[in-house]
Amino acid sequence: METTLIESVFTWFFVYLLMALICTNVNEWIAGIFRTRETTLKGAIVQLLNQQPETQDSRNLDWFVQQFYAHPIITGMSGPRKTELPAYLSARTFSTVVMDIAIQQKPGIITFTDIEAGINNLPAGDVKTALLAVIRISNNNPLQAQKNIEAWFNDTMDRVSSWYKRAAQMRTVIIATFLVLGANVDMLQITRLLWVAPTLRAELLEQAKSRAAQAPAQVGDNNPSAANMPVTQDELDVLGSPLGWSHQPPASKGQWADHILGWMLSLVLICLLAPLWFELLKKFMRISPATDAPEETTPSAA
């Protein structure tokens, strides 16, 4: 009885891990097609660097943005086509390029005086105003001035990241809704089936052990690749048993309420996404008697 309960819960975790991974991978696929990361990053750069003309009388207010994306450091990070902009940008890269544009790519060692003079030589504009305010508190230290520009960039990126996450979460809810209804991911039905089907539990346990062995030691924001591990064909095949409509008998009016509740619970669970499910799977695997605990070695004394 106890083993059946542990196996049922363990395989239940695994089913929702796979569903969350499918949802996450579809989300990444959509983001890649529409280049949402590149677009979001460029929007942030434009927000920081626009409204800065080339000359006092110029109407080209996005001159600084154009110079930024034409800089060799940035073009070197872009794709082979001009439309393939970088999707990621470090604060140091941003500050280096901005200072290089401001001081007109002055060769040699850059001093604080060079940075301040270069910014002061810019015509009146938002970038000039912002940069002067940022470097004013650097104690005439060029390294501190660069760090302050990096902090300016990071503050903006924090807000942009929250916007991107909200958009990704909204896509996740939409994808998960189609996934739940299309594959009939009914949590109540899955729970009952895993309890009464030992063969299915055994198949899922074998796939779960293989998946857990491949999982990175640490899962989370610092290791995003863990959440994007693709679902294998064997895992998809074994998912066909607890999911789908082909083996589902016609539901009566009273059963539809259970189905709707099961779908809603599945939607919430899938939207927790893969990182959380990986943690639960790995922690649960350590206490499950149905799986082999990984061997640990103690380093020998020197």
N, C-alpha and C positions, 0 to 999 in steps of 0.2 A: 504493500500500500504506500509506504513512504517513498520507495524507489519510483513507483508510478507517478506520484505527485511531483517529485523532483524532476523526472524526465519530462513530464508534461509542461511544467513551468519553463524548463530550459529550452525545449523545442519551441514553445510559445514565444520566448524571447527571440529565438533565431528567426522565426517566420517574420516577425515585425522588423528585425534588423534588415532582412533582405528587402522587404517592402520599402523601408526607409532608404536603403541604398539605391533602389530603382528610382525612387522619387528624386533623390539627390542627383543622380547621374543624368536624369532627364532635364532637371533644372540647369545643370552645368552645360548640357548640350544646347539648350535654348539660349543660355547666356553667351555661348560661343558663337552660335549662328548670328545673333543680333549684336554681338560685340558690346554687351552692356558694360563690361568692366572698362573697356577703352573709352566708351562714350561718357561714362560716369567720371572717369579720371580727367578727360579733356574738359568736361563741364566745370570741374573744380579748378583746373588750371586757368580757364577763361575767367572764372569768378575772381581769381586772385590777380590776374595780370592784364585784364582788359582796361579800357578807359585810360590808356597811356599812349598818347600820340608820339610820332617820331619827331616832329618839330612843333613849335608853338602854334603854327597856323594849320597844321595837318588835320584832316578830317578822318584819317585812318587811325581810329582809336584802339584797334586791336594789333597795332604794330608790335608791341612787346610780346604778345602771344605768338605772332608769326615768327619773330626772331627766336623765341624759345623753341618752337617745334622745328625750326630750320637749323638749330645748333647741332654740330657734329655728334655731340654726346647723345642727344635725343634721337637723331636720325639713325645712329648706330644701334639703338635699342628697338627701333621700329622694324616692321616686317619688310619683305622685299618690295611690296607695293607701297606707294605713298599713302594710301588710305589706311594701311595697317599701323595704327598708332600704338605706342606701348600701353600695356594694360596695368603695369605696376611701375612705381617710381619711388625711389628712396628719398628721404628728406635731404640727405647729403648731395645727391645728384641735382635735386631742385635748386638748392642754395648755390651750388657751384655754377650752374648754368645761369642763374639770375645775376650773380655777381659778375660773371664773365661778360654778360651783355651790358650790364650797367657801366663797367669800366672799359668797355670797348676792347675786350680781349687783350689787355695790357700784358706783355711778356714779363717774365721774371717774378721775383717775390712780391706779393701783394701786401701792402700795408693798409692800416685802417684809413690813413689819409687818402690812399687811392680809391678805396671803396666809397668813402664819403664824398670825395670830389666827383667820382663817376655818377653817383646818384644825384648830386646837386646839379650836374650838367644836363640831366634829363629835363625836358620841358614839363611844365605843370601838368600833373595827371595823378590818377589814383595810385599807381605803382610807386611813383616818386614819393608821394605823401606817406604811404604805408612803410616803405623801406627806410625812410628817414626816421620815422617813429620807432621802427624795430631796432635800428642800430644805435639809436641815441643812448640806450642803456647798456652799452657793451664796454664802457670804460676804455674807449680807444683801443680795444683789443680786437684785431682782425678775426681771430679764431672765435671769440665770443660773438662778434657780429655775425659770423656764419652760423653759429649755433642759434642765435636769435631768429635768423631767417628760417632755419630748419624748424624751430618751434612754431613760427607763423604758419608754415606749411602743414605741420602735424596737427595744429589746432583745426585747420580747415578740413584735413583728411578725417579727423575724428567725426565731424559732422557728416561728411560725405559717406563715410562707412556706415553710419546709422541709417542714412537714406537708402544706401544700397541693400543693407540687410532687410529693411522693411519691404523693399521691392521684391527681394528674393523670397522672403517669407510669404508674401502674397502669391507669388508664382507657385510656391510649394503647396499652399492650400489648394490652389486650382488644380495642380497636377495630382495631388493626393486624392482629391474628390473624384476625378476621372478614373484614377487607379482603383480606388475602393469600389466604385460602382461597376466599372468595367470588368474587374476580376472577382467581384462578389467577395470582398474582404470583410467578412462578418466576424467580429471578434467572438461573439457568443457561439457561433457555429464552429469556429476554429478551436475554441477551448473544449467544447464537447467532443469534437472529433479526435483531438490529440489525447484525450483521456481514455477513449475506448478503442484506439487503434495502435496496438503495440508495434506492428510492422512499420507503420508510418513514422512512429516516434524513433524507431531504430534507424530508419533511413535519414531522417532529419538530424539525428545525433551524429551520424558519420559525417554529414556535410558540415555540421556546426563545428566539429573538432578540426576539420580541415580549414575552415574559415578562421577559427580562433588561432590556429597555428600561424596563419599568414598575417594576423593583425599586428600592427606595430605595438611596441611596448607602451607607448604613451599616445593617447588619442585626445585631440582637442584642437583649440584654435592654433596652437603652435605646430600642429602636425595635420594640416588639412587634407593631405593625401589619404589619410586613413578613412575619411568619410567618402572618398570617391573610388574605392576599390570596386571594380566591376563585378557584377553578379555573373557567375559561371553558368554554362548551359546545364550542368548537372544540378545546380541549385534551382534553376528555373524549372527543370523537369520534376523535381521533388515537390516544388510548390504547387504543381498542378493538382495534387491530391487534396490538400485542405482548401484550395481556392477554386474559383471558376463556377460557371453556371451549368455545365453539362450534367453534373451529378446531383443538381439541386432539384428536389421534387417541387411541384407547384405549391405555392404557399397559400394558406387560407387567410382570411381577413385577420384573424387573431395573430397569425405568425408574422404578418407584415410589421407589426409594432416591434417585435423582437429583432427583425432584420434591420429596421431603421436605427434602433438603438445600437445594434452591433456595428453597423456602418459608421455611425457617429463616433463610437469609441475607437474604432480603427483609424478614423481620420485624425483624431487627436493624437493617438500613439505614433502614427507615421510622421506627423508634423514635428515630433520631437527630434527627428532626424538621426542620422547614423552615429555621430559621435557618442551620444548618450547610450545608444543601444550597444555599441562596442564595449563601453565601460561595463554595462550590466552583464553582457555576455562573458567578458573576461573574468569579472569578479565571481559570477555564478559558477563558472567552470571550475574554479578552484575548490568549491565545496561539493561539487556533484560527484557522487560515487560512480556514476556511469561513465565518467571520462577519466583518462589518465592524467594526473597532475604532472606538469613539466618538471623535469629533473633540475635540481639546483646544485651547483658546484660551489664549494668553498675554496677561495684562492689560497694556495699554499703560502706559507710564510717564507720570506726571502732568506 
